[in-house]
Amino acid sequence: MNQIDSANPRYGTLDTEYAVEMLSIAAEEDGPIWMVNLMKYRDIADYEDGRESTISGQEADDLYAPIDVLSDIGAEIVFIGNVETQLLGDSPKWDRIAVVKYPTRRSFLEMSSRKDFQEKHVHKEAGMQETIVMGCTPLEIPNYSKTDWAEVENPPTENDGPITVVHVLNLNTQIEKMETYSSIAGESAIPNGVLIDGWFQVEGTILGDGRKWSQVRFNTFPSREAFKEVLMDPARLEAQKKYRETAISDTYTMIVPFSMNKIFESI
């Protein structure tokens, strides 16, 4: 069995059943998987070997960043950004969101057994307080006409640049109501320049707190003001109460100014 089966990280609970499912997929049926990471950091990194630490949890995670390992197995980071505002979802307050595309599920699992990965992982263990890592596959993006950001009322400026609004959703059986809400919200979002980077189905949560999730959506707006216009649109607000709130059992909604966003190109 892969080393990940016996892993016991301090920052989340491993879903061993999902790990076994991923390992059981035949090579010819395996394929790309997008790992969406929600991260909450310790104030000060806490190393289990007792070393004195004055760096923050986020700084420790920056030391962890296994870019060379990812490159070697054909994986790549396609999104990363720090959470500016968490609009929905009380606890925890997430600090950063990252998405890594792996060529296969097996490549993700086998990465943990690599010596070079294990040497870096000590920093993640020290810096991370809590995390949710969801294995995702792309959903079909709704057909829509993109609006040129030069033509929107609130284009990006030096002081108000593009943001990605990330929705993490646990949908109940009334999924059709979420589809109705999305259609109504789109009537406001499209004129305000929304770009749908990617909507994903959550296949499983490999690390987390036991909660189940259904979808993750990445929608990018030209500015905070543009998103605010959508947020306050009366028709959208009415649809939120009538459809969205009845379709969702649990959710996080976060405003994320990104330092990298290649999700659309990766799909």
Secondary structure, 3 states (H helix, E strand, C coil): CCHHHHCCCCCCEECHHHHHHHHHCCCCCCCCEEEEEEEEECCCCCCCCCCCCCCCHHHHHHHHCCHHHHHHCCCEEEEEEECCEEEECCCCCCCEEEEEEECCHHHHHHHCCCHHHHHHHHHHHHHEEEEEEEEEEECCCCCCCCCCHHHCCCCCCCCCCCEEEEEEEEECCCHHHHHHHHHHHHHHHCCCCCEEEEEEEEEEEEEECCCCCCEEEEEEECCHHHHHHHHCCHHHHHHHHHHHHHHEEEEEEEEECEEEECHHHHC
